[in-house]
C-alpha cells in the first residue's frame, strides 16, 4: 500500500496538486483625509503616501495579475461635491495612472477617475509605500477641503500547491 502511494505521487510530478484560480472584481486601497489648501489659482497639486501596503502583500504572494482600474475621490470636509473639477490626474511614483480631462464623472458627490491606460498594479503594490500625486484643475475653492482617495485594482489570482 505504501508503494502505491509513493508511485501515485511520482506520477503527479510536474502537475500541481491543487490549483485555485479566482477573478478579483475589484479591490481598493484608501487614503483618508487628504488635505488640500484653498487656492486662488485654477490648479492644485497635492502629494501623499499610501504608507502601509503590508495587507496587500499577502495577496501578491499568490500568482497575481492585477491592473489599476479606477480611482475615486470623495470630499469629506470643506466642500460638499466635486462639481468644480475640470480635470484630475493621479500618479504613483511619477507614473500617471488615473485621469479625467473635461469629462470627470461625478458619482454621489465623488469624482471617478479611470485608468489612463492599462497599468500593471503588482509592482506598485509590492512596495512598502506608494507615493501619490493628485493634480486637480477647475474653479477651485478658496477655502481648505479634504478628500478620501481610493485606488482600485481588479484582475486574476492563482494559487498552486505543488506535490
C-alpha positions as CSV (number, residue, x, y, z in Angstrom):
1,X,0.0,0.0,0.0
2,X,2.9,2.4,0.8
3,X,4.5,1.7,-2.6
4,X,1.2,2.5,-4.4
5,X,1.0,5.9,-2.6
6,X,4.6,6.8,-3.5
7,X,4.1,5.7,-7.1
8,X,1.0,7.8,-7.3
9,X,2.8,10.9,-6.1
10,X,5.6,10.3,-8.6
11,X,3.0,10.3,-11.4
12,X,1.9,13.8,-10.3
13,X,5.4,15.3,-10.7
14,X,5.2,18.5,-12.8
15,X,1.5,18.9,-12.1
16,X,0.1,21.0,-9.3
17,X,-1.6,19.0,-6.5
18,X,-4.1,21.8,-6.1
19,X,-4.7,24.9,-8.1
20,X,-7.2,27.6,-7.2
21,X,-7.9,30.4,-9.6
22,X,-10.1,33.5,-8.9
23,X,-11.1,36.7,-10.6
24,X,-11.0,39.7,-8.4
25,X,-13.9,42.0,-9.3
26,X,-12.3,45.0,-7.5
27,X,-10.1,45.6,-4.5
28,X,-9.4,49.2,-3.3
29,X,-6.9,50.8,-1.0
30,X,-7.9,54.1,0.6
31,X,-6.1,57.1,1.9
32,X,-8.3,59.2,4.2
33,X,-8.4,62.9,4.8
34,X,-6.0,64.2,2.1
35,X,-5.9,68.0,3.0
36,X,-6.0,70.5,0.1
37,X,-5.4,74.1,0.9
38,X,-7.7,76.7,-0.5
39,X,-6.2,78.4,-3.6
40,X,-6.9,81.4,-5.8
41,X,-5.5,79.6,-8.8
42,X,-7.2,77.1,-11.1
43,X,-5.0,74.2,-10.3
44,X,-3.5,72.4,-7.3
45,X,-1.2,69.5,-6.7
46,X,-1.3,67.5,-3.5
47,X,1.2,64.7,-2.6
48,X,0.5,62.0,-0.1
49,X,1.6,58.4,0.7
50,X,-0.1,55.1,0.9
51,X,2.2,54.3,3.8
52,X,1.4,50.7,4.7
53,X,0.7,48.2,1.9
54,X,1.5,45.2,4.1
55,X,-2.1,43.9,3.9
56,X,-1.9,43.9,0.1
57,X,1.4,41.9,0.2
58,X,-0.4,38.7,1.2
59,X,-2.5,38.9,-1.9
60,X,0.7,39.4,-4.0
61,X,2.2,36.2,-2.6
62,X,-0.2,34.4,-5.0
63,X,0.4,34.5,-8.7
64,X,-1.4,37.8,-9.3
65,X,-2.2,39.7,-12.5
66,X,-3.7,43.0,-11.3
67,X,-4.5,46.1,-13.3
68,X,-5.4,49.5,-11.9
69,X,-9.0,50.2,-12.9
70,X,-10.2,53.4,-11.3
71,X,-9.7,55.9,-8.5
72,X,-12.4,57.6,-6.6
73,X,-12.0,61.0,-4.9
74,X,-14.7,61.8,-2.3
75,X,-15.0,65.1,-0.4
76,X,-15.0,64.7,3.4
77,X,-14.9,68.4,4.5
78,X,-14.8,71.9,3.2
79,X,-16.8,71.1,0.1
80,X,-20.0,69.1,-0.5
81,X,-19.2,67.8,-4.0
82,X,-16.5,68.0,-6.7
83,X,-18.6,69.5,-9.5
84,X,-15.9,72.2,-9.8
85,X,-13.3,69.7,-11.0
86,X,-12.5,70.0,-14.7
87,X,-9.6,67.6,-14.8
88,X,-7.9,65.3,-12.3
89,X,-4.8,63.2,-12.5
90,X,-3.3,60.6,-10.1
91,X,0.2,59.4,-10.5
92,X,2.0,56.7,-8.4
93,X,5.8,57.2,-8.1
94,X,5.6,59.7,-11.0
95,X,3.8,57.2,-13.3
96,X,0.4,58.5,-14.5
97,X,-2.3,56.0,-13.6
98,X,-5.7,57.7,-13.4
99,X,-7.1,60.7,-15.2
100,X,-10.1,62.6,-16.4
101,X,-10.0,65.7,-18.6
102,X,-13.1,67.7,-19.0
103,X,-15.2,64.5,-18.7
104,X,-14.8,63.8,-15.0
105,X,-17.9,61.9,-14.0
106,X,-19.3,62.6,-10.6
107,X,-21.0,59.8,-8.6
108,X,-22.7,60.6,-5.3
109,X,-20.6,63.8,-4.9
110,X,-17.4,61.9,-5.8
111,X,-15.2,62.2,-8.8
112,X,-14.4,58.9,-10.5
113,X,-11.2,58.7,-12.5
114,X,-10.5,55.8,-14.8
115,X,-7.1,54.2,-15.6
116,X,-5.3,56.3,-18.2
117,X,-4.2,53.1,-19.8
118,X,-3.7,49.6,-18.5
119,X,-1.1,49.8,-15.8
120,X,0.2,46.7,-14.0
121,X,-0.5,47.2,-10.3
122,X,1.6,44.4,-8.9
123,X,5.0,46.2,-9.0
124,X,3.5,49.3,-7.3
125,X,1.6,47.3,-4.6
126,X,4.7,45.2,-3.9
127,X,6.4,48.2,-2.4
128,X,6.2,49.1,1.3
129,X,4.7,52.5,0.5
130,X,3.4,54.3,-2.6
131,X,4.0,58.0,-3.3
132,X,0.9,59.6,-4.8
133,X,0.4,62.9,-6.7
134,X,-3.1,64.2,-7.1
135,X,-3.4,67.1,-9.6
136,X,-6.8,68.9,-9.9
137,X,-7.9,71.8,-12.2
138,X,-11.1,73.8,-12.2
139,X,-12.8,76.6,-10.3
140,X,-11.2,75.5,-7.1
141,X,-12.4,76.6,-3.6
142,X,-10.6,79.3,-1.8
143,X,-11.1,77.5,1.5
144,X,-9.3,74.3,2.6
145,X,-11.0,71.0,1.8
146,X,-10.3,67.3,2.4
147,X,-10.9,64.2,0.3
148,X,-10.6,60.4,0.7
149,X,-8.9,58.7,-2.2
150,X,-9.5,55.1,-3.3
151,X,-7.2,53.4,-5.8
152,X,-8.8,50.2,-7.2
153,X,-7.5,47.2,-9.0
154,X,-9.0,44.1,-10.5
155,X,-7.6,41.0,-12.1
156,X,-6.8,37.4,-11.7
157,X,-5.0,35.4,-8.9
158,X,-3.9,31.8,-8.9
159,X,-2.6,29.7,-6.1
160,X,-0.9,26.4,-6.8
161,X,0.3,23.7,-4.3
162,X,3.0,21.5,-5.8
163,X,3.3,17.9,-4.6
